[in-house]
Amino acid sequence: MEFKKLFEPITINKLEIKNRIVMPAMGLFYSDKYEFNDRYKAFYRARAKGGTGLITIGPVAIDKVGSAPLTLALFDDEHIKPYKEFIDELHRETDAKVATQLFQMGRYAFSFVTGIQSIAPSAIPSKLTKEVPREMNLEDIEDVQDAYVKAARRAVAAGFDFVEILACTGYLISQFLSPVTNKRTDEYGGGIENRMRFGLEVIQKVRKAVGEDVALGIRVAGNDFMEGGHTNVESARFSAEAEKAGIDAVNVTGGWHETSVPQLTTNVPPGVFLYLARGIKEKVTVPVFASNRMGDPRVAEKALRSGGCDMICWGRPLIADPELPNKVRRGQSKIITPCIACNQGCFDSIFSIASVYCILNPQAGREDDYSIKKAPTSKKIMVAGGGPAGMEFAITAAQRGHHVTLYEKEDCLGGQVNLAKAPPGKMEFNNIIESLTNRMEIQGVKVELGKEITPELVNAQKPDVFVMATGAEPMRIDVPGIDKPHVVDAWDVLLGRAWDIGKKVVIIGGSATGAETAHFITSMGAMDPESFTFLMYHGAEDREFAEKLLHTGGREVTIIEMLDKVADNVGRTGRWSLMKSLRYMNVKLRTRTRLLEITDEAVIVETESGKETIPADTIVMAVGSRPVDALAKQVKANGTEVITIGDAKKPRKISDAVREGFEAGLAV
């Protein structure tokens, strides 16, 4: 596909931007002192040099009561200098334009962090903080609006090309907009005209303060996806009024942090929320940005060509690959490090109050710490295992000038990624394998598929270094009946090696693997979303009847877990969506339950109430994994240098495997 619209310039107010790619504001938590430090600078510098048209630094706090020290800030004049020095540098060295986003958290602010009770339009408890904010009086409203004005002036003084006001995601302005959180009876509450007043006054005051020539934008939720909240209709109405108040562009996202509609997880179809931007674009004349699951360049180009938006937001895709725009422009899409919407290193980290990283890009957030340099001596290296750890090592070592041959005993690469991509909505995990494979080819890594390494082969090849990246294998527990023919491993189910699945299935183990396997099995006989859409589009079936087909797979599935919680090792942003799917598919979750015995027709378990028999004609084992590392000892005994990485060292997450492969490649 030719990417013409994506790299077409655009003018917002008087600001000329070289392409249609925006990096939106994202919490990164690279400081705990409101400080725009060297780590932030290195992160944004890489994305500016990578070809992004508009880089948004932020969100940036306008005051202390509505923020936290982990965020950036512009509520003091001393904050200006570091931004100005960096923006001047970017303007000298790149042609990227630089924006900032001003925000106030309202009832989402934690008092134990700020030391101040949070403020909001109404004293309605926050589901995130479990705290009750103080209802703002008129003096508070004036003070906060003044804080927006002062922060905007500082942004202009710092040299920012574009200033954006955050009015979405459940933060303060959207709390005023929504009847869910605004129960006021004065001029700032009641009908939508009054609920818009606070946000519109902020825009008007900021516009007056920064002048007519500064590009001023607003980020809105195209739909709050909150029961009783704003739909696309109300959001479009507010956006139209915001344009009258002085806005030059509208950045459209969707949902609050509390919404039950997935926004960013891998099961969200790419480009599905473009309609939110389109609904607003129909009501305004200024440029409109589209957000959420737009990271595939083909999806982005089609969205721009459709006229549904004027610019595309790439947030997480640019965390995964800062060179993404340059690679697309140069026709190097095959070697993009893909965002797979896993959220493990970004949103899960933020909700855990930790710094953002990327499971597939170890350099994200550590740009100054990790640089790939040529090795002083070129070595001959054998890698055993074609999973993420082995492939990442091979790429990095080859970049440094080593001669690398990777051996994989299976007839395909990917290791356990092949398990991860099997459940519904997870096919994008295949992009990991494709990207790593293509990058190995570019770096000249030799790959031997269907060839298992033996000590004899190592002795014959005489490598300088042998890398053990053979991954893990499923564990088995010692219980009566474990060897019965209707007992299978979850890995075999996910890999398509165990298709003879009965009607009554019991899964032993409720970790991520067990829960995803349950989703996989229940979906086997259920209607897929594409077929459901076809039936609805053509009116072929009654909606209620078709929804039953969508949520019925014809099997009774029960998960048995000894701990208190199923899928406890799944990140916060992905777990709730997975659990929602399990509920839809009527999967029974039995926690605090221990397997005692497997019979021909059931499993016998022990619960808090005593022993119980659960009928089952298929038992799926998902009780963990153990390293495959025996070869390392044999090779080491021959005097060869051995490096063990990934699950061969200790079964963990893909992020650990990729990071260890990368770090070992840097060190060898």
C-alpha positions in Angstrom: 0.0 0.0 0.0 1.2 3.5 -0.8 1.1 5.8 2.2 0.3 9.2 0.7 -2.2 10.7 3.1 -0.1 9.6 6.2 2.8 11.7 5.0 0.9 14.7 3.7 1.6 17.9 5.5 -1.1 19.8 7.4 -1.5 23.3 8.9 -3.3 23.8 12.3 -3.9 27.5 12.9 -0.5 28.7 11.6 1.5 25.6 12.6 2.8 23.6 9.7 3.2 19.9 10.5 5.1 17.6 8.1 2.8 14.6 8.3 -0.4 13.3 9.8 1.2 11.4 12.7 0.7 12.5 16.3 2.3 11.0 19.4 -0.4 11.8 22.0 0.3 12.6 25.6 0.9 9.5 27.7 1.8 9.1 31.4 5.4 7.6 31.5 6.3 8.0 35.2 10.0 8.6 34.5 10.4 10.9 37.5 8.8 11.2 40.9 9.5 15.0 41.3 7.4 16.6 38.6 10.8 16.8 36.8 11.4 16.8 33.0 14.6 15.0 33.3 17.2 13.4 30.9 15.2 10.1 30.8 12.2 11.9 29.4 14.3 13.9 27.0 16.0 10.7 25.6 12.5 9.1 25.1 11.0 12.0 23.2 14.2 12.7 21.3 14.1 9.2 19.8 10.5 9.6 18.7 11.2 13.1 17.2 14.1 11.7 15.2 12.0 8.7 14.2 9.8 10.9 12.0 6.7 11.8 14.0 5.1 15.0 12.9 3.7 16.2 16.2 5.1 15.0 19.6 3.0 15.6 22.7 4.9 15.9 25.9 2.6 15.2 28.9 0.2 15.1 30.4 1.5 18.1 32.3 -0.1 19.1 35.6 -1.5 22.6 36.0 -1.6 22.4 39.9 -0.7 20.1 42.7 -4.2 19.2 43.9 -5.1 17.5 40.6 -1.8 15.7 39.9 1.0 13.6 41.4 4.8 14.0 41.6 5.0 11.1 39.0 3.6 13.4 36.4 5.2 16.3 34.6 4.2 19.8 35.6 3.9 23.4 34.5 2.5 25.0 37.7 5.7 26.8 38.6 8.0 29.1 36.5 11.0 27.0 37.4 9.5 24.2 35.2 9.9 26.3 32.1 13.7 26.1 31.5 14.1 22.3 31.0 11.3 22.2 28.5 12.7 25.3 26.6 16.2 23.9 26.4 14.9 20.6 25.0 12.4 22.1 22.6 15.0 24.4 21.2 17.2 21.3 20.7 14.5 19.4 18.8 13.7 22.4 16.7 17.4 22.6 15.7 17.9 18.9 15.1 14.5 17.7 13.8 11.5 19.0 11.9 9.1 17.6 14.5 6.6 20.0 16.1 6.2 19.8 19.9 2.9 19.9 21.9 2.0 19.7 25.5 -1.2 18.6 27.2 -2.5 20.4 30.3 -4.5 18.3 32.7 -6.2 18.3 36.1 -7.2 14.9 37.5 -10.2 16.0 39.6 -11.6 13.1 41.6 -8.9 10.7 40.1 -6.2 12.4 42.2 -5.0 10.4 45.2 -4.9 12.4 48.4 -2.3 10.2 50.0 0.1 11.3 47.2 -0.8 15.0 47.0 -1.5 15.4 50.7 -4.7 17.3 49.7 -8.3 16.2 49.3 -9.1 16.0 45.6 -11.6 18.4 44.1 -14.4 17.7 41.6 -17.7 19.1 40.4 -19.6 17.0 42.9 -18.7 14.9 46.0 -19.1 11.6 44.2 -16.7 8.8 45.2 -14.0 7.8 42.7 -13.9 4.1 41.7 -10.2 4.4 41.1 -9.1 6.0 44.4 -11.9 4.9 46.6 -12.0 8.5 48.0 -14.6 11.2 48.1 -13.6 14.5 46.5 -14.5 17.9 47.9 -17.2 19.6 45.8 -15.7 22.7 44.1 -17.1 26.1 45.1 -17.0 29.1 42.7 -13.7 30.2 44.1 -12.2 26.8 43.4 -13.5 27.0 39.8 -11.9 30.3 39.3 -8.6 29.1 40.8 -8.4 26.0 38.6 -9.2 28.0 35.5 -6.5 30.5 36.4 -4.1 27.5 36.8 -4.9 26.4 33.3 -4.2 29.9 32.0 -0.9 30.2 33.8 0.2 26.8 32.7 -0.6 27.6 29.1 1.4 30.8 29.3 4.3 28.8 30.6 3.9 26.3 27.8 4.2 29.2 25.3 7.2 30.6 27.1 8.8 27.2 27.0 8.5 27.1 23.2 5.8 24.5 22.7 4.3 24.7 19.2 0.8 23.4 20.3 -1.1 23.4 23.5 -3.7 20.8 24.2 -6.3 20.9 27.0 -7.4 17.4 28.3 -11.1 17.1 28.5 -11.6 13.3 28.5 -10.7 10.0 30.3 -12.7 10.9 33.4 -10.5 13.8 34.4 -11.7 17.1 35.7 -13.2 18.8 32.6 -15.0 15.6 31.6 -16.2 15.2 35.2 -18.0 18.6 34.7 -19.3 17.5 31.3 -20.9 14.3 32.4 -24.1 13.9 34.4 -22.6 10.8 36.0 -20.2 13.0 38.0 -21.8 16.4 37.8 -24.8 16.8 40.2 -24.5 20.5 40.7 -27.5 22.8 40.8 -25.7 26.0 40.0 -24.7 27.5 36.6 -22.1 24.7 36.2 -24.6 21.8 36.6 -27.9 20.6 35.2 -28.4 20.6 31.5 -25.6 20.1 29.0 -25.3 23.9 28.4 -24.4 24.4 32.0 -22.2 21.3 32.2 -20.1 22.5 29.3 -19.6 25.9 30.9 -16.5 25.0 32.9 -14.6 23.5 30.0 -15.6 26.3 27.6 -14.5 29.0 30.0 -11.1 27.2 30.4 -10.7 27.3 26.6 -11.8 30.9 26.3 -9.5 32.1 29.0 -6.5 30.1 27.7 -7.1 31.4 24.2 -7.1 34.9 25.4 -3.9 34.3 27.4 -1.9 32.7 24.6 -3.1 34.9 21.7 -4.8 34.0 18.4 -1.7 32.6 16.7 -0.9 29.7 19.1 -2.2 26.4 17.9 -4.7 25.3 20.7 -6.3 21.9 20.8 -8.6 19.8 23.0 -8.7 16.1 23.6 -12.2 14.7 24.1 -13.8 11.3 24.6 -15.8 10.6 21.4 -18.0 8.5 23.8 -17.5 8.2 27.5 -18.8 4.6 27.4 -20.2 5.2 30.8 -23.9 4.4 31.6 -25.7 7.7 31.6 -22.6 9.6 30.3 -21.8 11.4 27.1 -22.4 9.6 23.7 -20.9 10.7 20.5 -23.8 13.1 20.0 -23.0 15.1 23.2 -19.3 14.9 22.5 -19.8 16.4 19.0 -21.9 19.2 20.5 -19.2 20.1 23.0 -16.5 20.0 20.3 -18.5 22.4 18.1 -18.9 24.8 21.0 -15.1 24.3 21.8 -14.3 25.4 18.3 -16.4 28.6 18.8 -14.5 29.2 22.0 -11.2 29.1 20.2 -10.0 25.5 19.6 -8.0 24.8 16.5 -8.1 21.0 16.6 -10.0 18.2 18.3 -8.2 15.0 19.4 -10.7 12.2 19.8 -10.3 9.2 22.1 -12.9 7.1 23.8 -13.9 6.0 27.3 -13.0 6.8 30.9 -10.7 4.7 33.0 -13.9 3.2 34.5 -15.5 2.1 31.3 -16.4 -1.6 30.8 -15.9 -1.3 27.0 -12.4 -2.3 26.0 -10.5 0.5 24.3 -6.9 -0.6 23.9 -6.6 -4.3 24.4 -5.7 -6.7 21.7 -9.3 -8.0 21.3 -10.3 -4.5 20.1 -10.5 -4.5 16.3 -8.0 -2.1 14.7 -9.7 1.1 13.7 -13.0 0.3 15.2 -13.3 3.6 17.0 -12.8 5.8 13.9 -16.5 6.4 13.9 -16.0 8.5 17.1 -13.7 10.9 15.2 -16.0 10.9 12.2 -19.0 11.9 14.3 -17.2 14.9 15.7 -15.6 15.9 12.3 -19.1 16.2 10.9 -19.8 19.0 13.4 -16.6 21.0 13.4 -14.4 22.6 10.7 -11.1 22.3 12.4 -8.8 19.2 12.0 -9.8 16.1 14.0 -7.4 13.4 15.3 -8.4 9.8 15.6 -7.1 7.5 18.4 -7.0 4.0 19.8 -5.9 0.9 17.8 -4.8 2.9 14.8 -1.2 1.6 14.9 -1.3 -0.5 11.8 -0.1 1.9 9.1 -2.6 0.5 6.6 -5.5 1.1 9.0 -4.2 4.7 9.5 -3.9 5.4 5.8 -7.4 4.1 5.1 -8.8 6.2 8.0 -7.3 9.3 6.5 -8.4 8.5 3.0 -11.9 7.9 4.2 -12.2 11.5 5.4 -13.1 10.3 8.9 -10.2 12.2 10.5 -7.3 14.5 9.6 -4.5 13.1 11.8 -3.7 9.8 13.4 -2.6 9.2 17.0 0.2 6.6 17.5 0.9 6.3 21.2 1.9 2.8 22.2 3.1 2.0 18.6 5.7 4.7 19.1 6.7 3.3 22.4 7.3 -0.1 20.7 9.2 1.5 17.8 10.3 5.1 17.8 11.4 4.7 14.1 7.9 3.6 13.1 7.1 6.7 10.8 10.5 6.5 9.1 10.2 2.8 8.5 6.8 3.2 7.0 7.9 6.1 4.8 11.0 4.1 3.6 8.9 1.0 2.8 10.4 -1.0 5.7 7.2 -2.1 7.3 8.4 -5.7 7.6 11.0 -4.7 10.3 8.7 -2.6 12.5 8.7 -3.6 16.1 4.9 -4.0 16.5 2.7 -2.9 19.2 0.5 -5.9 20.0 -1.8 -4.0 22.4 -0.8 -6.2 25.3 -0.6 -3.2 27.7 1.8 -5.1 29.9 4.6 -2.5 29.9 2.6 0.6 29.4 -0.8 0.8 31.0 -0.3 -2.1 33.4 2.8 -0.3 34.6 1.0 3.0 35.1 -1.8 1.4 37.1 1.0 -0.2 39.2 2.6 3.2 39.8 5.7 2.1 37.8 7.7 3.5 34.9 6.5 2.6 31.4 8.5 0.1 29.3 7.7 -2.1 26.3 7.8 -5.9 26.3 9.1 -5.9 22.7 11.4 -2.9 22.9 13.9 -3.1 25.8 15.2 0.4 24.9 11.9 2.1 25.5 12.5 4.5 28.5 16.1 3.5 28.6 17.4 5.1 25.4 20.5 6.6 27.0 21.3 3.3 28.9 21.1 1.0 25.9 23.0 1.6 22.7 24.1 -1.0 20.2 27.8 -0.8 19.3 30.0 -3.0 17.2 31.8 -5.7 19.2 35.6 -5.5 19.3 35.9 -9.1 18.1 33.5 -11.0 15.9 32.4 -14.3 17.5 30.8 -17.5 16.2 27.6 -18.0 18.1 25.1 -20.9 18.2 21.6 -20.2 19.6 19.4 -23.0 20.7 15.7 -22.0 20.6 13.7 -19.8 18.3 11.4 -18.1 20.8 11.5 -14.4 21.7 14.6 -14.7 23.9 16.6 -16.5 21.2 15.5 -14.4 18.3 16.1 -11.1 20.2 19.5 -12.2 21.2 20.3 -13.3 17.6 19.3 -9.9 16.2 21.2 -7.8 18.8 24.3 -10.0 18.5 24.3 -9.9 14.7 23.9 -6.1 14.8 27.1 -6.0 16.8 28.9 -7.9 14.1 28.8 -11.5 15.4 28.1 -14.5 13.2 24.9 -16.1 14.6 23.2 -19.3 13.7 19.8 -20.1 15.4 18.5 -23.6 15.7 14.9 -24.4 16.4 13.7 -28.0 16.8 10.2 -27.3 15.6 9.4 -26.4 12.0 8.4 -22.9 12.9 9.7 -20.0 15.0 8.0 -18.2 17.9 8.2 -20.6 20.9 5.4 -19.8 23.4 4.2 -16.9 21.3 2.4 -19.6 19.3 0.4 -20.3 22.4 -0.3 -16.7 23.2 -1.7 -16.0 19.7 -4.2 -18.9 19.8 -7.1 -17.5 22.0 -9.7 -15.3 20.3 -8.6 -11.7 19.7 -4.9 -12.6 20.1 -3.8 -13.1 16.5 -1.7 -9.9 16.6 0.8 -11.8 18.7 1.8 -13.4 15.4 3.2 -10.0 14.5 5.9 -10.6 17.1 7.1 -13.7 15.3 7.0 -12.0 11.9 8.9 -8.9 13.0 11.6 -10.9 14.8 11.9 -13.3 11.8 12.3 -10.4 9.4 14.7 -8.5 11.5 16.9 -11.7 11.9 16.9 -12.0 8.1 17.9 -8.4 7.6 20.8 -8.8 10.1 22.0 -12.0 8.4 21.2 -14.5 11.1 21.2 -18.0 9.7 18.2 -20.1 10.8 18.0 -23.9 11.0 14.4 -25.1 11.5 13.5 -28.6 12.5 16.9 -29.2 13.8 17.5 -29.9 17.5 20.9 -29.1 18.9 22.9 -31.9 20.4 26.3 -31.9 22.3 27.8 -33.6 19.2 26.6 -30.8 16.9 28.0 -28.2 19.3 31.3 -30.0 19.3 31.4 -30.2 15.6 30.5 -26.5 15.0 33.0 -25.3 17.8 31.2 -22.0 18.5 32.8 -19.3 20.7 29.5 -18.9 22.5 26.5 -21.2 23.0 23.2 -19.5 23.9 20.6 -21.6 25.7 17.2 -20.2 24.8 15.2 -23.5 24.7 12.3 -22.2 26.8 10.1 -24.2 29.0 7.8 -27.2 29.0 4.5 -27.9 30.7 4.6 -29.2 34.3 2.6 -32.2 35.4 1.5 -32.8 39.0 1.5 -36.2 40.7 -2.2 -37.1 41.3 -4.1 -40.3 40.8 -5.4 -40.6 37.2 -2.9 -38.0 35.7 -1.9 -40.5 32.9 -5.5 -41.2 31.7 -6.0 -40.7 28.0 -8.5 -37.9 28.4 -6.0 -35.7 30.3 -4.2 -33.2 27.9 -1.9 -30.3 28.4 -3.1 -26.7 27.8 -0.2 -26.2 25.4 -1.4 -29.0 23.2 -4.9 -27.6 23.1 -3.6 -24.1 22.1 -1.2 -25.5 19.5 -4.0 -27.6 17.9 -2.5 -30.9 18.9 -5.5 -31.9 21.0 -8.7 -31.3 19.1 -10.7 -34.2 20.6 -12.2 -32.1 23.3 -15.3 -33.4 25.1 -18.5 -31.6 26.2 -17.6 -31.3 29.9 -14.1 -29.8 30.3 -12.3 -29.2 33.6 -9.2 -27.0 33.4 -6.7 -27.6 36.3 -5.0 -24.2 37.0 -6.4 -20.7 36.7 -3.4 -18.7 35.7 -3.2 -16.8 32.5 -2.7 -20.0 30.5 -5.6 -21.8 32.1 -8.0 -18.8 31.7 -6.9 -18.2 28.0 -7.3 -21.9 27.3 -10.9 -21.8 28.7 -11.6 -18.8 26.4 -10.1 -20.8 23.5 -12.2 -23.9 24.2 -15.5 -22.2 24.7 -15.0 -20.2 21.5 -14.5 -23.4 19.4 -18.2 -23.9 18.8 -19.4 -20.3 19.2 -20.2 -18.0 16.4 -17.3 -15.6 15.5 -17.8 -11.8 15.6 -17.5 -11.5 11.9 -20.4 -13.9 11.3 -22.5 -12.2 13.9 -21.9 -8.9 12.1 -22.9 -10.4 8.8 -26.2 -11.7 10.3 -27.0 -8.4 12.0 -26.1 -6.4 8.9 -28.5 -8.4 6.7 -31.1 -8.8 9.4 -30.9 -12.6 9.0 -31.6 -13.4 12.7 -33.1 -11.8 15.7 -30.4 -10.1 17.7 -31.2 -11.9 21.0 -31.0 -15.3 19.2 -27.7 -14.4 17.5 -26.2 -13.1 20.7 -26.8 -16.6 22.2 -24.9 -18.1 19.3 -22.1 -15.7 20.0 -21.8 -16.6 23.6 -22.5 -20.3 23.4 -19.8 -22.8 22.4 -21.6 -26.0 23.3 -19.2 -27.0 26.1 -19.4 -26.8 29.8 -16.0 -25.5 31.0 -14.9 -25.3 34.6 -11.6 -23.8 35.9 -10.2 -25.1 39.1 -7.7 -22.9 40.9 -6.2 -23.3 44.4 -5.7 -19.6 45.0 -8.3 -16.9 45.6 -8.3 -15.4 42.1 -8.3 -16.6 38.5 -5.9 -15.0 36.0 -4.1 -13.3 38.8 -0.9 -13.0 36.7 -2.7 -11.2 33.9 -2.2 -7.4 33.9 -4.9 -5.1 35.2 -5.8 -3.7 31.8 -6.2 -7.1 30.2 -7.6 -9.2 33.0 -11.0 -7.5 33.3 -11.6 -7.9 29.6 -10.6 -11.6 29.7 -12.8 -12.2 32.8 -15.7 -10.5 31.0 -15.3 -12.9 28.1 -15.3 -15.9 30.5 -18.5 -14.7 32.1 -20.1 -14.2 28.7 -19.1 -17.8 27.8 -20.5 -19.1 31.2 -17.1 -20.5 32.3 -17.4 -21.7 35.9 -14.6 -20.4 38.2 -13.8 -22.6 41.2 -11.2 -20.9 43.4 -9.8 -22.3 46.6 -10.2 -25.7 45.1 -7.6 -28.4 45.0 -7.5 -31.4 42.6 -7.3 -34.8 44.5 -8.0 -37.4 41.8 -8.9 -37.8 38.1 -11.4 -40.6 37.3 -12.7 -41.8 33.9 -15.7 -39.6 34.1 -14.9 -36.8 36.7 -12.4 -35.0 38.8 -12.5 -35.2 42.6 -11.6 -32.0 44.3 -11.3 -30.6 47.8 -13.0 -27.3 48.6 -13.6 -25.4 51.8 -16.8 -27.4 52.2 -15.2 -30.7 51.7 -14.7 -33.2 48.8 -16.7 -32.8 45.6 -17.0 -34.6 42.3 -17.2 -32.6 39.1 -18.2 -34.5 35.9 -15.6 -34.2 33.1 -14.8 -36.0 29.9 -11.7 -33.9 29.2 -9.2 -32.6 31.7 -6.8 -29.9 30.7 -3.6 -29.4 32.7 -2.4 -25.8 33.1 -0.4 -25.9 36.2 2.7 -24.1 35.1 6.0 -24.8 33.3 9.6 -25.7 34.0 12.9 -24.8 32.2 14.3 -26.9 29.5 18.0 -26.5 30.2 19.7 -30.0 30.4 21.7 -29.3 27.3 23.5 -26.3 28.9 25.3 -28.5 31.4 26.4 -30.9 28.7 27.8 -28.1 26.5 29.4 -26.3 29.5 31.2 -29.5 30.4 33.0 -29.4 27.0 34.5 -26.0 27.9 32.2 -23.8 25.6 31.0 -20.5 27.0 27.3 -20.9 27.7 24.7 -18.2 28.2 21.2 -19.1 29.4 18.3 -16.7 28.8 14.5 -16.6 28.9 12.4 -19.4 30.2 15.3 -21.8 29.9 16.7 -19.8 32.8 13.4 -19.4 34.7 9.8 -19.4 33.3 8.5 -15.8 33.4 6.9 -13.3 31.0 7.8 -12.5 27.4 9.1 -9.1 28.5 11.8 -10.9 30.6 12.7 -13.1 27.7 13.1 -10.2 25.2 15.0 -8.1 27.7 17.4 -10.9 28.6 18.0 -11.7 25.0 18.7 -8.1 24.2 21.0 -7.5 27.2 22.9 -10.7 26.5 23.3 -9.7 22.9 24.8 -6.4 24.1 27.2 -8.1 26.5 28.5 -10.9 24.3 
